Amino acid sequence: MQYHQFINKVQEYAGFESTDDATRLTKATLETLGERLSRKERDDLASEIPEELKTYLVKRENRDLFTVGEFFQRVEARAGCGLPRAIIGARAVVMALREAVSTGELVDVIREFPSEYEELFSKRPDAPLSPTIR
C-alpha cells in the first residue's frame, strides 16, 4: 500500500473531513505504537508499511509498557485533539494497518499487547469503549 492510500484509508475509516487530520492521527498513533512494541516487532512492522511512515514507528529505542487508556491519551496529546477523536483515529490507523501488512505480521504485533488492547484492535473505529477508558 502506498502512503496516500494509507492516509486515505485512515480518513475514510475515521470519517475525518480532511487528510490533515488523518495524517496527524496516523503519525501520533504510529509513534505511540512504536513506544509500546519491542524493537524487533517495530522493525518488522516498519518493513511492511509505506516508507514515509516508518520514521514515526521507529522513533524510539526502548519499549515502554503502558495501558490502553494511556495509549489513547498519548495519541490525544501528540495529535492535539480530544480523546474521542484520538480513539477513533488510532483505531482507524490499526484498520489501515490490517490492509497494509501481512496477516502474520499483524498477528505478531497483536501478540505483544495484553488483552485490554482489544479496545485498540477493534475492527470498528467507533466500537463502544470499556468504562475504564471513558
N, CA, C and O atoms as a GROMACS GRO file, in nm:
protein
  536
    1MET      N    1   0.085  -0.118   0.000
    1MET     CA    2   0.000   0.000   0.000
    1MET      C    3   0.089   0.125   0.000
    1MET      O    4   0.190   0.130   0.070
    2GLN      N    5   0.052   0.221  -0.077
    2GLN     CA    6   0.125   0.347  -0.086
    2GLN      C    7   0.083   0.442   0.026
    2GLN      O    8  -0.024   0.427   0.085
    3TYR      N    9   0.168   0.540   0.054
    3TYR     CA   10   0.143   0.637   0.161
    3TYR      C   11   0.006   0.703   0.149
    3TYR      O   12  -0.072   0.703   0.244
    4HIS      N   13  -0.024   0.759   0.033
    4HIS     CA   14  -0.150   0.831   0.016
    4HIS      C   15  -0.271   0.738   0.030
    4HIS      O   16  -0.375   0.779   0.081
    5GLN      N   17  -0.257   0.616  -0.014
    5GLN     CA   18  -0.365   0.518   0.004
    5GLN      C   19  -0.388   0.492   0.153
    5GLN      O   20  -0.501   0.485   0.199
    6PHE      N   21  -0.278   0.479   0.227
    6PHE     CA   22  -0.288   0.454   0.371
    6PHE      C   23  -0.362   0.569   0.440
    6PHE      O   24  -0.456   0.547   0.516
    7ILE      N   25  -0.318   0.692   0.413
    7ILE     CA   26  -0.381   0.809   0.475
    7ILE      C   27  -0.527   0.819   0.434
    7ILE      O   28  -0.612   0.852   0.517
    8ASN      N   29  -0.558   0.792   0.310
    8ASN     CA   30  -0.697   0.796   0.264
    8ASN      C   31  -0.783   0.691   0.335
    8ASN      O   32  -0.899   0.716   0.366
    9LYS      N   33  -0.725   0.574   0.361
    9LYS     CA   34  -0.797   0.470   0.436
    9LYS      C   35  -0.826   0.518   0.578
    9LYS      O   36  -0.938   0.502   0.628
   10VAL      N   37  -0.726   0.577   0.642
   10VAL     CA   38  -0.747   0.628   0.778
   10VAL      C   39  -0.857   0.734   0.777
   10VAL      O   40  -0.946   0.733   0.862
   11GLN      N   41  -0.850   0.823   0.682
   11GLN     CA   42  -0.952   0.929   0.670
   11GLN      C   43  -1.091   0.868   0.652
   11GLN      O   44  -1.186   0.910   0.718
   12GLU      N   45  -1.101   0.771   0.565
   12GLU     CA   46  -1.230   0.705   0.539
   12GLU      C   47  -1.282   0.633   0.663
   12GLU      O   48  -1.397   0.652   0.703
   13TYR      N   49  -1.198   0.550   0.725
   13TYR     CA   50  -1.241   0.472   0.840
   13TYR      C   51  -1.279   0.558   0.960
   13TYR      O   52  -1.372   0.526   1.033
   14ALA      N   53  -1.207   0.669   0.978
   14ALA     CA   54  -1.234   0.756   1.092
   14ALA      C   55  -1.346   0.856   1.063
   14ALA      O   56  -1.402   0.915   1.155
   15GLY      N   57  -1.378   0.874   0.936
   15GLY     CA   58  -1.480   0.971   0.900
   15GLY      C   59  -1.430   1.115   0.910
   15GLY      O   60  -1.509   1.208   0.930
   16PHE      N   61  -1.299   1.133   0.896
   16PHE     CA   62  -1.242   1.268   0.903
   16PHE      C   63  -1.270   1.342   0.773
   16PHE      O   64  -1.274   1.283   0.665
   17GLU      N   65  -1.288   1.472   0.785
   17GLU     CA   66  -1.314   1.553   0.667
   17GLU      C   67  -1.186   1.587   0.592
   17GLU      O   68  -1.189   1.608   0.471
   18SER      N   69  -1.074   1.593   0.662
   18SER     CA   70  -0.950   1.634   0.595
   18SER      C   71  -0.842   1.527   0.606
   18SER      O   72  -0.839   1.448   0.700
   19THR      N   73  -0.755   1.528   0.507
   19THR     CA   74  -0.640   1.437   0.513
   19THR      C   75  -0.540   1.485   0.617
   19THR      O   76  -0.460   1.406   0.667
   20ASP      N   77  -0.544   1.615   0.651
   20ASP     CA   78  -0.454   1.666   0.756
   20ASP      C   79  -0.482   1.598   0.889
   20ASP      O   80  -0.390   1.559   0.961
   21ASP      N   81  -0.611   1.582   0.922
   21ASP     CA   82  -0.648   1.512   1.046
   21ASP      C   83  -0.602   1.367   1.042
   21ASP      O   84  -0.548   1.316   1.140
   22ALA      N   85  -0.623   1.302   0.929
   22ALA     CA   86  -0.583   1.162   0.915
   22ALA      C   87  -0.432   1.148   0.927
   22ALA      O   88  -0.383   1.055   0.990
   23THR      N   89  -0.358   1.241   0.866
   23THR     CA   90  -0.212   1.237   0.872
   23THR      C   91  -0.163   1.259   1.014
   23THR      O   92  -0.077   1.186   1.062
   24ARG      N   93  -0.217   1.359   1.081
   24ARG     CA   94  -0.175   1.390   1.218
   24ARG      C   95  -0.202   1.271   1.312
   24ARG      O   96  -0.117   1.237   1.394
   25LEU      N   97  -0.318   1.209   1.299
   25LEU     CA   98  -0.351   1.096   1.387
   25LEU      C   99  -0.274   0.970   1.348
   25LEU      O  100  -0.246   0.887   1.434
   26THR      N  101  -0.241   0.956   1.222
   26THR     CA  102  -0.158   0.842   1.181
   26THR      C  103  -0.021   0.854   1.244
   26THR      O  104   0.030   0.757   1.302
   27LYS      N  105   0.040   0.970   1.234
   27LYS     CA  106   0.172   0.992   1.294
   27LYS      C  107   0.168   0.970   1.445
   27LYS      O  108   0.255   0.901   1.499
   28ALA      N  109   0.069   1.027   1.512
   28ALA     CA  110   0.058   1.014   1.658
   28ALA      C  111   0.039   0.867   1.698
   28ALA      O  112   0.099   0.822   1.796
   29THR      N  113  -0.042   0.796   1.625
   29THR     CA  114  -0.069   0.655   1.658
   29THR      C  115   0.055   0.569   1.634
   29THR      O  116   0.088   0.485   1.717
   30LEU      N  117   0.123   0.590   1.523
   30LEU     CA  118   0.243   0.511   1.495
   30LEU      C  119   0.354   0.539   1.594
   30LEU      O  120   0.426   0.447   1.633
   31GLU      N  121   0.371   0.664   1.636
   31GLU     CA  122   0.471   0.695   1.737
   31GLU      C  123   0.439   0.623   1.867
   31GLU      O  124   0.527   0.566   1.932
   32THR      N  125   0.313   0.624   1.905
   32THR     CA  126   0.272   0.560   2.029
   32THR      C  127   0.283   0.408   2.018
   32THR      O  128   0.327   0.342   2.112
   33LEU      N  129   0.244   0.354   1.905
   33LEU     CA  130   0.258   0.211   1.882
   33LEU      C  131   0.405   0.171   1.890
   33LEU      O  132   0.440   0.068   1.948
   34GLY      N  133   0.491   0.253   1.831
   34GLY     CA  134   0.634   0.226   1.834
   34GLY      C  135   0.692   0.226   1.975
   34GLY      O  136   0.788   0.154   2.003
   35GLU      N  137   0.634   0.309   2.062
   35GLU     CA  138   0.680   0.310   2.202
   35GLU      C  139   0.644   0.182   2.274
   35GLU      O  140   0.716   0.139   2.365
   36ARG      N  141   0.535   0.119   2.235
   36ARG     CA  142   0.481   0.003   2.307
   36ARG      C  143   0.536  -0.129   2.254
   36ARG      O  144   0.534  -0.230   2.326
   37LEU      N  145   0.584  -0.131   2.130
   37LEU     CA  146   0.632  -0.254   2.069
   37LEU      C  147   0.779  -0.281   2.102
   37LEU      O  148   0.855  -0.189   2.129
   38SER      N  149   0.816  -0.408   2.099
   38SER     CA  150   0.957  -0.444   2.112
   38SER      C  151   1.032  -0.394   1.989
   38SER      O  152   0.971  -0.369   1.884
   39ARG      N  153   1.161  -0.379   2.001
   39ARG     CA  154   1.242  -0.328   1.890
   39ARG      C  155   1.227  -0.418   1.766
   39ARG      O  156   1.212  -0.368   1.655
   40LYS      N  157   1.232  -0.548   1.786
   40LYS     CA  158   1.221  -0.642   1.675
   40LYS      C  159   1.087  -0.624   1.604
   40LYS      O  160   1.081  -0.619   1.481
   41GLU      N  161   0.981  -0.616   1.681
   41GLU     CA  162   0.848  -0.604   1.619
   41GLU      C  163   0.830  -0.470   1.551
   41GLU      O  164   0.766  -0.462   1.446
   42ARG      N  165   0.886  -0.365   1.608
   42ARG     CA  166   0.882  -0.233   1.542
   42ARG      C  167   0.949  -0.241   1.406
   42ARG      O  168   0.895  -0.194   1.306
   43ASP      N  169   1.066  -0.303   1.403
   43ASP     CA  170   1.140  -0.314   1.278
   43ASP      C  171   1.065  -0.401   1.176
   43ASP      O  172   1.060  -0.368   1.058
   44ASP      N  173   1.008  -0.511   1.223
   44ASP     CA  174   0.932  -0.598   1.134
   44ASP      C  175   0.811  -0.525   1.076
   44ASP      O  176   0.784  -0.533   0.956
   45LEU      N  177   0.738  -0.455   1.161
   45LEU     CA  178   0.621  -0.381   1.114
   45LEU      C  179   0.663  -0.269   1.019
   45LEU      O  180   0.598  -0.246   0.917
   46ALA      N  181   0.770  -0.200   1.053
   46ALA     CA  182   0.818  -0.090   0.968
   46ALA      C  183   0.854  -0.138   0.828
   46ALA      O  184   0.839  -0.064   0.731
   47SER      N  185   0.900  -0.261   0.818
   47SER     CA  186   0.938  -0.314   0.687
   47SER      C  187   0.819  -0.334   0.594
   47SER      O  188   0.836  -0.353   0.474
   48GLU      N  189   0.697  -0.329   0.649
   48GLU     CA  190   0.578  -0.354   0.568
   48GLU      C  191   0.487  -0.233   0.549
   48GLU      O  192   0.382  -0.244   0.486
   49ILE      N  193   0.527  -0.119   0.602
   49ILE     CA  194   0.442   0.000   0.587
   49ILE      C  195   0.509   0.098   0.491
   49ILE      O  196   0.628   0.086   0.463
   50PRO      N  197   0.433   0.195   0.441
   50PRO     CA  198   0.492   0.293   0.348
   50PRO      C  199   0.613   0.363   0.407
   50PRO      O  200   0.616   0.395   0.526
   51GLU      N  201   0.711   0.386   0.323
   51GLU     CA  202   0.838   0.447   0.363
   51GLU      C  203   0.818   0.575   0.444
   51GLU      O  204   0.888   0.597   0.543
   52GLU      N  205   0.724   0.659   0.403
   52GLU     CA  206   0.702   0.787   0.468
   52GLU      C  207   0.655   0.773   0.613
   52GLU      O  208   0.664   0.869   0.690
   53LEU      N  209   0.605   0.658   0.651
   53LEU     CA  210   0.552   0.637   0.786
   53LEU      C  211   0.649   0.566   0.880
   53LEU      O  212   0.631   0.568   1.001
   54LYS      N  213   0.752   0.504   0.825
   54LYS     CA  214   0.845   0.425   0.906
   54LYS      C  215   0.911   0.508   1.016
   54LYS      O  216   0.930   0.460   1.128
   55THR      N  217   0.946   0.631   0.985
   55THR     CA  218   1.014   0.718   1.081
   55THR      C  219   0.936   0.732   1.210
   55THR      O  220   0.994   0.731   1.319
   56TYR      N  221   0.807   0.744   1.200
   56TYR     CA  222   0.724   0.763   1.319
   56TYR      C  223   0.719   0.637   1.405
   56TYR      O  224   0.719   0.645   1.528
   57LEU      N  225   0.717   0.525   1.341
   57LEU     CA  226   0.708   0.398   1.413
   57LEU      C  227   0.837   0.366   1.488
   57LEU      O  228   0.832   0.310   1.598
   58VAL      N  229   0.950   0.400   1.433
   58VAL     CA  230   1.078   0.359   1.492
   58VAL      C  231   1.153   0.474   1.559
   58VAL      O  232   1.275   0.466   1.576
   59LYS      N  233   1.082   0.578   1.597
   59LYS     CA  234   1.145   0.695   1.659
   59LYS      C  235   1.217   0.662   1.789
   59LYS      O  236   1.320   0.722   1.820
   60ARG      N  237   1.166   0.570   1.863
   60ARG     CA  238   1.215   0.543   1.998
   60ARG      C  239   1.288   0.410   2.006
   60ARG      O  240   1.249   0.313   1.940
   61GLU      N  241   1.391   0.405   2.086
   61GLU     CA  242   1.471   0.284   2.101
   61GLU      C  243   1.411   0.186   2.202
   61GLU      O  244   1.402   0.066   2.174
   62ASN      N  245   1.371   0.236   2.318
   62ASN     CA  246   1.330   0.148   2.427
   62ASN      C  247   1.179   0.129   2.430
   62ASN      O  248   1.102   0.218   2.395
   63ARG      N  249   1.140   0.012   2.474
   63ARG     CA  250   0.999  -0.022   2.487
   63ARG      C  251   0.944   0.033   2.618
   63ARG      O  252   1.011   0.029   2.721
   64ASP      N  253   0.824   0.084   2.612
   64ASP     CA  254   0.758   0.139   2.730
   64ASP      C  255   0.623   0.068   2.744
   64ASP      O  256   0.541   0.070   2.652
   65LEU      N  257   0.601   0.005   2.858
   65LEU     CA  258   0.476  -0.068   2.879
   65LEU      C  259   0.375   0.024   2.947
   65LEU      O  260   0.403   0.081   3.052
   66PHE      N  261   0.258   0.038   2.887
   66PHE     CA  262   0.153   0.123   2.943
   66PHE      C  263   0.017   0.068   2.901
   66PHE      O  264   0.007  -0.013   2.808
   67THR      N  265  -0.085   0.114   2.970
   67THR     CA  266  -0.221   0.064   2.947
   67THR      C  267  -0.279   0.118   2.818
   67THR      O  268  -0.226   0.211   2.758
   68VAL      N  269  -0.388   0.057   2.776
   68VAL     CA  270  -0.456   0.104   2.656
   68VAL      C  271  -0.512   0.245   2.677
   68VAL      O  272  -0.515   0.326   2.584
   69GLY      N  273  -0.556   0.275   2.799
   69GLY     CA  274  -0.604   0.410   2.829
   69GLY      C  275  -0.493   0.513   2.810
   69GLY      O  276  -0.515   0.619   2.753
   70GLU      N  277  -0.374   0.480   2.858
   70GLU     CA  278  -0.260   0.570   2.839
   70GLU      C  279  -0.220   0.577   2.693
   70GLU      O  280  -0.176   0.681   2.645
   71PHE      N  281  -0.235   0.466   2.621
   71PHE     CA  282  -0.206   0.467   2.477
   71PHE      C  283  -0.290   0.576   2.410
   71PHE      O  284  -0.238   0.661   2.337
   72PHE      N  285  -0.421   0.572   2.434
   72PHE     CA  286  -0.510   0.670   2.372
   72PHE      C  287  -0.478   0.812   2.419
   72PHE      O  288  -0.488   0.907   2.341
   73GLN      N  289  -0.440   0.828   2.545
   73GLN     CA  290  -0.404   0.961   2.596
   73GLN      C  291  -0.278   1.014   2.529
   73GLN      O  292  -0.268   1.134   2.501
   74ARG      N  293  -0.183   0.927   2.503
   74ARG     CA  294  -0.061   0.969   2.434
   74ARG      C  295  -0.092   1.012   2.290
   74ARG      O  296  -0.037   1.110   2.240
   75VAL      N  297  -0.179   0.937   2.224
   75VAL     CA  298  -0.220   0.974   2.089
   75VAL      C  299  -0.290   1.110   2.093
   75VAL      O  300  -0.264   1.197   2.010
   76GLU      N  301  -0.379   1.126   2.189
   76GLU     CA  302  -0.452   1.253   2.206
   76GLU      C  303  -0.354   1.370   2.221
   76GLU      O  304  -0.369   1.473   2.155
   77ALA      N  305  -0.254   1.355   2.307
   77ALA     CA  306  -0.158   1.463   2.332
   77ALA      C  307  -0.075   1.493   2.208
   77ALA      O  308  -0.051   1.609   2.175
   78ARG      N  309  -0.031   1.389   2.140
   78ARG     CA  310   0.052   1.409   2.020
   78ARG      C  311  -0.027   1.472   1.906
   78ARG      O  312   0.026   1.556   1.833
   79ALA      N  313  -0.152   1.432   1.892
   79ALA     CA  314  -0.233   1.481   1.780
   79ALA      C  315  -0.298   1.615   1.812
   79ALA      O  316  -0.344   1.685   1.722
   80GLY      N  317  -0.301   1.651   1.940
   80GLY     CA  318  -0.363   1.777   1.977
   80GLY      C  319  -0.513   1.778   1.953
   80GLY      O  320  -0.568   1.877   1.904
   81CYS      N  321  -0.576   1.668   1.987
   81CYS     CA  322  -0.721   1.657   1.967
   81CYS      C  323  -0.784   1.601   2.094
   81CYS      O  324  -0.713   1.568   2.189
   82GLY      N  325  -0.914   1.592   2.097
   82GLY     CA  326  -0.983   1.534   2.211
   82GLY      C  327  -0.969   1.383   2.214
   82GLY      O  328  -0.935   1.320   2.113
   83LEU      N  329  -0.995   1.325   2.330
   83LEU     CA  330  -0.981   1.180   2.347
   83LEU      C  331  -1.071   1.100   2.254
   83LEU      O  332  -1.024   1.003   2.194
   84PRO      N  333  -1.200   1.135   2.237
   84PRO     CA  334  -1.282   1.055   2.145
   84PRO      C  335  -1.226   1.052   2.002
   84PRO      O  336  -1.227   0.947   1.937
   85ARG      N  337  -1.176   1.164   1.956
   85ARG     CA  338  -1.118   1.171   1.821
   85ARG      C  339  -0.988   1.090   1.814
   85ARG      O  340  -0.961   1.025   1.713
   86ALA      N  341  -0.909   1.093   1.921
   86ALA     CA  342  -0.786   1.016   1.925
   86ALA      C  343  -0.815   0.866   1.919
   86ALA      O  344  -0.745   0.791   1.851
   87ILE      N  345  -0.917   0.823   1.990
   87ILE     CA  346  -0.953   0.681   1.991
   87ILE      C  347  -0.999   0.637   1.853
   87ILE      O  348  -0.954   0.534   1.801
   88ILE      N  349  -1.088   0.714   1.793
   88ILE     CA  350  -1.137   0.680   1.660
   88ILE      C  351  -1.022   0.681   1.559
   88ILE      O  352  -1.013   0.592   1.475
   89GLY      N  353  -0.936   0.782   1.568
   89GLY     CA  354  -0.822   0.790   1.477
   89GLY      C  355  -0.726   0.674   1.494
   89GLY      O  356  -0.681   0.616   1.395
   90ALA      N  357  -0.693   0.639   1.617
   90ALA     CA  358  -0.600   0.528   1.642
   90ALA      C  359  -0.658   0.397   1.591
   90ALA      O  360  -0.586   0.316   1.531
   91ARG      N  361  -0.784   0.375   1.612
   91ARG     CA  362  -0.848   0.253   1.562
   91ARG      C  363  -0.850   0.251   1.410
   91ARG      O  364  -0.832   0.146   1.349
   92ALA      N  365  -0.871   0.367   1.348
   92ALA     CA  366  -0.870   0.375   1.202
   92ALA      C  367  -0.730   0.343   1.147
   92ALA      O  368  -0.718   0.279   1.043
   93VAL      N  369  -0.626   0.388   1.216
   93VAL     CA  370  -0.489   0.357   1.175
   93VAL      C  371  -0.467   0.206   1.182
   93VAL      O  372  -0.408   0.148   1.090
   94VAL      N  373  -0.512   0.143   1.289
   94VAL     CA  374  -0.497  -0.002   1.302
   94VAL      C  375  -0.574  -0.074   1.191
   94VAL      O  376  -0.527  -0.174   1.137
   95MET      N  377  -0.691  -0.024   1.158
   95MET     CA  378  -0.767  -0.084   1.047
   95MET      C  379  -0.691  -0.072   0.916
   95MET      O  380  -0.689  -0.166   0.836
   96ALA      N  381  -0.628   0.042   0.893
   96ALA     CA  382  -0.547   0.059   0.771
   96ALA      C  383  -0.426  -0.034   0.775
   96ALA      O  384  -0.386  -0.089   0.672
   97LEU      N  385  -0.367  -0.052   0.893
   97LEU     CA  386  -0.254  -0.145   0.906
   97LEU      C  387  -0.297  -0.287   0.870
   97LEU      O  388  -0.219  -0.362   0.811
   98ARG      N  389  -0.419  -0.324   0.906
   98ARG     CA  390  -0.471  -0.457   0.873
   98ARG      C  391  -0.463  -0.482   0.722
   98ARG      O  392  -0.439  -0.595   0.679
   99GLU      N  393  -0.483  -0.377   0.644
   99GLU     CA  394  -0.479  -0.391   0.498
   99GLU      C  395  -0.339  -0.374   0.442
   99GLU      O  396  -0.309  -0.426   0.334
  100ALA      N  397  -0.254  -0.302   0.512
  100ALA     CA  398  -0.121  -0.269   0.460
  100ALA      C  399  -0.016  -0.375   0.488
  100ALA      O  400   0.081  -0.387   0.413
  101VAL      N  401  -0.034  -0.454   0.593
  101VAL     CA  402   0.068  -0.552   0.631
  101VAL      C  403   0.013  -0.693   0.621
  101VAL      O  404  -0.108  -0.714   0.613
  102SER      N  405   0.104  -0.788   0.622
  102SER     CA  406   0.064  -0.928   0.614
  102SER      C  407  -0.012  -0.970   0.740
  102SER      O  408   0.005  -0.911   0.847
  103THR      N  409  -0.093  -1.070   0.726
  103THR     CA  410  -0.168  -1.122   0.840
  103THR      C  411  -0.074  -1.171   0.949
  103THR      O  412  -0.098  -1.147   1.068
  104GLY      N  413   0.032  -1.238   0.910
  104GLY     CA  414   0.130  -1.288   1.008
  104GLY      C  415   0.193  -1.175   1.087
  104GLY      O  416   0.212  -1.188   1.208
  105GLU      N  417   0.225  -1.066   1.021
  105GLU     CA  418   0.284  -0.952   1.091
  105GLU      C  419   0.184  -0.890   1.186
  105GLU      O  420   0.219  -0.855   1.299
  106LEU      N  421   0.061  -0.876   1.143
  106LEU     CA  422  -0.042  -0.820   1.230
  106LEU      C  423  -0.062  -0.907   1.354
  106LEU      O  424  -0.076  -0.855   1.464
  107VAL      N  425  -0.063  -1.037   1.336
  107VAL     CA  426  -0.076  -1.130   1.449
  107VAL      C  427   0.042  -1.113   1.544
  107VAL      O  428   0.023  -1.112   1.666
  108ASP      N  429   0.162  -1.100   1.490
  108ASP     CA  430   0.281  -1.080   1.575
  108ASP      C  431   0.270  -0.951   1.656
  108ASP      O  432   0.306  -0.949   1.773
  109VAL      N  433   0.221  -0.845   1.594
  109VAL     CA  434   0.204  -0.718   1.664
  109VAL      C  435   0.103  -0.734   1.777
  109VAL      O  436   0.130  -0.696   1.891
  110ILE      N  437  -0.012  -0.790   1.746
  110ILE     CA  438  -0.119  -0.804   1.846
  110ILE      C  439  -0.074  -0.889   1.964
  110ILE      O  440  -0.114  -0.864   2.077
  111ARG      N  441   0.008  -0.989   1.939
  111ARG     CA  442   0.059  -1.077   2.046
  111ARG      C  443   0.141  -1.001   2.150
  111ARG      O  444   0.154  -1.047   2.264
  112GLU      N  445   0.195  -0.886   2.114
  112GLU     CA  446   0.276  -0.809   2.208
  112GLU      C  447   0.193  -0.726   2.306
  112GLU      O  448   0.248  -0.662   2.396
  113PHE      N  449   0.064  -0.728   2.290
  113PHE     CA  450  -0.025  -0.646   2.373
  113PHE      C  451  -0.112  -0.734   2.462
  113PHE      O  452  -0.155  -0.841   2.422
  114PRO      N  453  -0.138  -0.686   2.586
  114PRO     CA  454  -0.230  -0.760   2.672
  114PRO      C  455  -0.373  -0.749   2.618
  114PRO      O  456  -0.401  -0.667   2.530
  115SER      N  457  -0.461  -0.831   2.671
  115SER     CA  458  -0.598  -0.839   2.620
  115SER      C  459  -0.674  -0.707   2.630
  115SER      O  460  -0.767  -0.685   2.551
  116GLU      N  461  -0.639  -0.619   2.723
  116GLU     CA  462  -0.708  -0.492   2.734
  116GLU      C  463  -0.696  -0.408   2.606
  116GLU      O  464  -0.775  -0.317   2.584
  117TYR      N  465  -0.599  -0.439   2.523
  117TYR     CA  466  -0.579  -0.365   2.399
  117TYR      C  467  -0.679  -0.403   2.290
  117TYR      O  468  -0.670  -0.352   2.178
  118GLU      N  469  -0.772  -0.491   2.321
  118GLU     CA  470  -0.880  -0.518   2.226
  118GLU      C  471  -0.949  -0.388   2.188
  118GLU      O  472  -1.004  -0.376   2.078
  119GLU      N  473  -0.947  -0.291   2.278
  119GLU     CA  474  -1.005  -0.158   2.254
  119GLU      C  475  -0.940  -0.092   2.132
  119GLU      O  476  -1.006  -0.022   2.056
  120LEU      N  477  -0.811  -0.114   2.116
  120LEU     CA  478  -0.738  -0.055   2.004
  120LEU      C  479  -0.755  -0.137   1.877
  120LEU      O  480  -0.770  -0.082   1.768
  121PHE      N  481  -0.752  -0.267   1.890
  121PHE     CA  482  -0.752  -0.354   1.775
  121PHE      C  483  -0.892  -0.391   1.725
  121PHE      O  484  -0.908  -0.484   1.646
  122SER      N  485  -0.991  -0.318   1.771
  122SER     CA  486  -1.128  -0.338   1.724
  122SER      C  487  -1.134  -0.318   1.572
  122SER      O  488  -1.058  -0.238   1.517
  123LYS      N  489  -1.221  -0.389   1.508
  123LYS     CA  490  -1.235  -0.374   1.363
  123LYS      C  491  -1.328  -0.259   1.326
  123LYS      O  492  -1.356  -0.237   1.208
  124ARG      N  493  -1.375  -0.186   1.425
  124ARG     CA  494  -1.461  -0.069   1.401
  124ARG      C  495  -1.406   0.048   1.479
  124ARG      O  496  -1.389   0.038   1.601
  125PRO      N  497  -1.377   0.161   1.414
  125PRO     CA  498  -1.322   0.274   1.488
  125PRO      C  499  -1.418   0.334   1.589
  125PRO      O  500  -1.375   0.400   1.683
  126ASP      N  501  -1.548   0.311   1.570
  126ASP     CA  502  -1.646   0.369   1.662
  126ASP      C  503  -1.707   0.266   1.757
  126ASP      O  504  -1.813   0.291   1.815
  127ALA      N  505  -1.642   0.151   1.774
  127ALA     CA  506  -1.692   0.048   1.865
  127ALA      C  507  -1.699   0.103   2.007
  127ALA      O  508  -1.619   0.189   2.044
  128PRO      N  509  -1.793   0.055   2.086
  128PRO     CA  510  -1.804   0.102   2.226
  128PRO      C  511  -1.677   0.076   2.304
  128PRO      O  512  -1.606  -0.021   2.280
  129LEU      N  513  -1.650   0.163   2.399
  129LEU     CA  514  -1.534   0.151   2.486
  129LEU      C  515  -1.569   0.090   2.618
  129LEU      O  516  -1.684   0.096   2.662
  130SER      N  517  -1.470   0.031   2.683
  130SER     CA  518  -1.492  -0.017   2.818
  130SER      C  519  -1.501   0.105   2.911
  130SER      O  520  -1.448   0.211   2.878
  131PRO      N  521  -1.567   0.092   3.024
  131PRO     CA  522  -1.582   0.205   3.117
  131PRO      C  523  -1.449   0.261   3.167
  131PRO      O  524  -1.444   0.378   3.207
  132THR      N  525  -1.342   0.183   3.166
  132THR     CA  526  -1.214   0.231   3.217
  132THR      C  527  -1.149   0.334   3.125
  132THR      O  528  -1.057   0.404   3.168
  133ILE      N  529  -1.192   0.343   3.002
  133ILE     CA  530  -1.130   0.435   2.908
  133ILE      C  531  -1.209   0.564   2.894
  133ILE      O  532  -1.152   0.668   2.858
  134ARG      N  533  -1.334   0.561   2.920
  134ARG     CA  534  -1.417   0.680   2.900
  134ARG      C  535  -1.378   0.794   2.989
  134ARG      O  536  -1.438   0.901   2.984
   0.00000   0.00000   0.00000
